[in-house]
Amino acid sequence: MTSWRSSTGTPAISSFGSGRGAAGLDCGLDRRLPLACLPLPRCRSSDARAGARRRAVTRYLVDTDVVSATSHTIAVKRSELIEWMDLHSSDLFLSAVTIAEIADGIAKAKREGAKRKATNLSAWLRTVLHLYGDRVLPFDVSTAEIAGALADSARGRGHAPSFADIATAATARRHELTILSRNTRHFAPLDVAVADPFQNLQIGK
């Protein structure tokens, strides 16, 4: 099992298979020290406060295809992407949809008799769930209502996005996140912020 490591020597980033529902394995994600544990200054000058307001942090919802792109099953490693995700790990979130797609990959591997792949992917999923913790966002009632509105809006303009894309877009809208996906065209009809990290790793920097 391959483990990517950050410059501090701690596990850096993890990923799985190739594409939606694909199965593969790679694991490890740097768990940052919570800000609450760090000493804070007693006060800030007005200039410092103004500067902090200007430096708004962009947070991201990582789509399944971006997570899977750093898998050990990919012939060419995406080292720049891995480093970028490591640097921004505390601002990265996953949707429950991604968890469902990983589980789909596990089930497919089992059905096809790929026991080793299924076992490895199952272990990796447990690692992902542990490391992301409450940064795995649920598809709850509020998100479902947003999804319904987004789906109808897209259909009204002649588009037919998949439920996975609709649910992902609704999760991003609900939590004010920018979607990281290679399939930016899939989200175009859903009126959400989306960026392809393979094209521009400087986003939100």
C-alpha positions in Angstrom: 0.0 0.0 0.0 1.4 3.3 -1.1 1.3 6.3 1.3 2.0 9.8 0.2 3.8 11.9 2.7 3.9 15.7 3.2 7.1 17.6 3.8 6.6 17.1 7.6 6.8 13.3 7.1 3.2 12.8 8.0 0.7 11.0 5.6 -0.3 13.5 2.9 -3.1 12.5 0.6 -5.2 9.5 -0.4 -7.2 8.4 -3.5 -9.0 5.6 -5.2 -9.6 4.0 -8.6 -10.1 5.5 -12.0 -13.4 7.4 -12.5 -16.8 7.1 -10.9 -17.3 3.7 -9.2 -13.8 2.5 -10.1 -11.8 0.6 -7.7 -8.1 1.1 -6.6 -6.1 2.0 -3.6 -3.8 4.6 -2.1 -4.1 6.1 1.3 -3.0 8.7 3.9 -4.0 12.2 4.5 -2.3 14.8 6.7 -4.5 15.5 9.8 -3.8 19.1 10.6 -3.6 20.4 14.2 -6.9 22.1 14.9 -6.7 25.9 15.0 -8.2 25.9 18.5 -5.0 24.2 19.7 -2.8 27.1 18.4 -1.9 30.1 20.4 -3.7 33.2 19.2 -2.6 36.9 19.6 -4.7 38.9 22.0 -5.6 41.6 19.6 -5.2 42.7 16.0 -4.7 46.1 14.5 -7.5 47.4 12.2 -5.2 46.9 9.2 -4.6 43.3 10.2 -8.3 42.7 10.6 -9.0 44.3 7.2 -6.3 42.1 5.6 -7.8 39.0 7.1 -11.3 39.9 5.7 -9.7 40.3 2.3 -8.0 36.9 2.4 -11.2 34.9 2.2 -10.5 31.1 2.2 -12.0 29.1 -0.7 -13.2 25.7 0.4 -13.7 22.8 -2.0 -15.9 19.8 -2.6 -13.6 17.2 -4.2 -15.5 15.2 -6.9 -14.9 11.5 -7.3 -12.9 11.8 -10.5 -10.3 14.1 -8.8 -9.8 11.9 -5.8 -9.4 8.8 -8.1 -6.9 10.6 -10.3 -4.1 10.2 -7.7 -4.7 6.4 -7.4 -1.8 4.0 -7.7 -3.6 2.5 -10.6 -2.9 5.6 -12.7 0.2 5.2 -14.8 1.4 8.8 -14.4 1.4 10.1 -10.9 -0.1 13.6 -10.4 2.5 14.9 -8.0 1.5 18.5 -8.4 -2.1 17.7 -7.6 -1.1 15.6 -4.5 1.0 18.5 -3.2 -1.8 21.0 -3.8 -4.4 18.8 -2.0 -2.0 18.3 0.9 -1.5 22.0 1.2 -5.2 22.7 1.2 -6.3 19.5 3.1 -8.2 21.3 5.8 -10.3 23.1 3.1 -11.3 19.9 1.2 -14.6 18.1 1.7 -16.2 15.0 0.3 -19.8 14.4 -0.5 -21.7 11.3 0.6 -22.1 10.7 -3.2 -18.4 10.0 -3.4 -18.6 7.5 -0.6 -21.5 5.8 -2.5 -19.4 5.7 -5.7 -16.4 4.1 -3.8 -18.8 1.6 -2.3 -20.1 0.9 -5.8 -16.5 0.2 -6.9 -16.1 -2.2 -4.0 -19.3 -4.1 -4.8 -18.4 -4.4 -8.4 -14.9 -5.8 -7.6 -16.5 -8.4 -5.3 -19.0 -9.3 -7.9 -16.3 -9.8 -10.6 -14.2 -11.9 -8.2 -11.5 -9.3 -7.8 -11.1 -10.1 -4.1 -7.8 -8.4 -3.5 -8.9 -5.1 -5.1 -12.2 -5.2 -3.1 -10.2 -5.8 0.1 -7.7 -3.0 -0.6 -10.4 -0.5 -1.6 -12.5 -1.4 1.5 -9.5 -0.7 3.7 -8.9 2.6 1.9 -12.5 3.6 2.3 -12.2 3.1 6.1 -9.1 5.3 6.1 -10.9 8.0 4.1 -13.9 8.0 6.5 -11.6 8.3 9.5 -9.4 11.1 8.1 -12.1 13.2 6.6 -14.4 12.7 9.6 -17.1 15.4 9.6 -15.8 16.8 6.3 -17.8 14.1 4.6 -21.0 16.0 4.0 -24.4 14.2 4.1 -27.2 14.4 1.5 -29.7 15.7 4.0 -33.2 17.2 3.6 -31.9 20.8 3.0 -29.5 19.5 0.3 -32.3 17.4 -1.2 -34.5 20.4 -1.6 -31.7 22.3 -3.4 -31.1 19.3 -5.6 -34.7 19.3 -6.7 -34.6 22.9 -7.7 -31.3 22.5 -9.5 -32.5 19.5 -11.4 -35.7 21.2 -12.6 -33.7 24.3 -13.6 -31.3 22.2 -15.7 -34.2 20.3 -17.3 -35.9 23.5 -18.2 -32.9 24.5 -20.2 -32.7 21.2 -22.1 -30.1 19.4 -19.9 -30.3 16.0 -18.2 -27.5 15.8 -15.6 -27.1 12.6 -13.6 -28.4 12.3 -10.1 -24.8 12.0 -8.8 -23.9 15.3 -10.4 -27.1 16.9 -9.2 -26.5 15.7 -5.6 -22.9 16.8 -5.7 -23.8 20.3 -7.0 -26.5 20.6 -4.3 -24.1 19.7 -1.6 -21.6 22.3 -2.9 -24.4 24.9 -3.0 -25.6 24.1 0.4 -22.2 24.5 2.0 -20.9 27.3 -0.3 -18.1 25.2 -1.7 -16.3 25.2 -5.1 -16.4 21.8 -6.8 -13.1 20.4 -7.9 -13.8 18.2 -10.9 -12.3 17.3 -14.3 -15.9 17.1 -15.6 -16.6 20.8 -15.4 -19.1 20.5 -18.3 -21.2 18.2 -16.2 -21.8 20.9 -13.7 -22.2 23.8 -16.1 -26.1 23.4 -16.3 -26.3 23.3 -12.5 -25.1 26.9 -11.8 -22.4 26.1 -9.2 -18.8 27.2 -8.9 -16.5 24.5 -10.4 -12.8 24.3 -11.2 -10.6 21.8 -12.8 -7.4 21.4 -10.6 -5.7 19.7 -13.5 -5.9 22.9 -15.5 -5.1 25.4 -12.7 -3.7 24.3 -9.4 -3.3 28.0 -8.3 -7.1 28.3 -7.7 -7.9 29.7 -4.3 -4.3 30.0 -3.5 
